Amino acid sequence: MDAPESRDPLQGITLARMLDELVAHFGWPELGRRISIRCFDSDPSIASSLKFLRKTPWARAKVEGLYGYMLRQRKRDARR
């Protein structure tokens, strides 16, 4: 019997992929404005951001929330 399919949109998505897509969609300046953490504002890079986000649960939760928002927005835009 197959396992039930998860309804979690983040299932199987790595933090690195989330961050890559967020940076591509919003850019570093807008990402830093939406989530005020230094690794997005001061000399941002994927590597430094991943290091910080992996150690900081509240910041990771904010990134995951913004990623979910971006996915929902893309679905809405695709329906139009």
BELCOR-V884871 format. One record per backbone hydrogen bond with DSSP energy under -0.5 kcal/mol. NH is the residue of the N-H (numbers start at 1). CO is the residue of the C=O. If there is no record, write none. Layout:
# BELCOR-V884871
NH_CO ; NH_CO
This chain:
# BELCOR-V884871
9_7 ; 11_8 ; 13_10 ; 14_12 ; 18_14 ; 19_15 ; 20_16 ; 21_17 ; 22_18 ; 23_19 ; 24_20 ; 25_21 ; 26_22 ; 27_22 ; 27_23 ; 30_26 ; 31_27 ; 32_28 ; 33_29 ; 34_30 ; 35_31 ; 37_35 ; 40_37 ; 41_37 ; 41_38 ; 42_38 ; 43_41 ; 45_39 ; 49_45 ; 50_46 ; 51_47 ; 52_48 ; 53_49 ; 54_50 ; 55_51 ; 55_52 ; 56_52 ; 57_55 ; 60_56 ; 61_57 ; 62_58 ; 63_59 ; 64_60 ; 65_61 ; 66_62 ; 67_63 ; 68_64 ; 69_65 ; 70_66 ; 71_67 ; 72_68 ; 73_69 ; 74_70 ; 75_71 ; 76_72 ; 77_73 ; 78_74 ; 79_75 ; 80_76
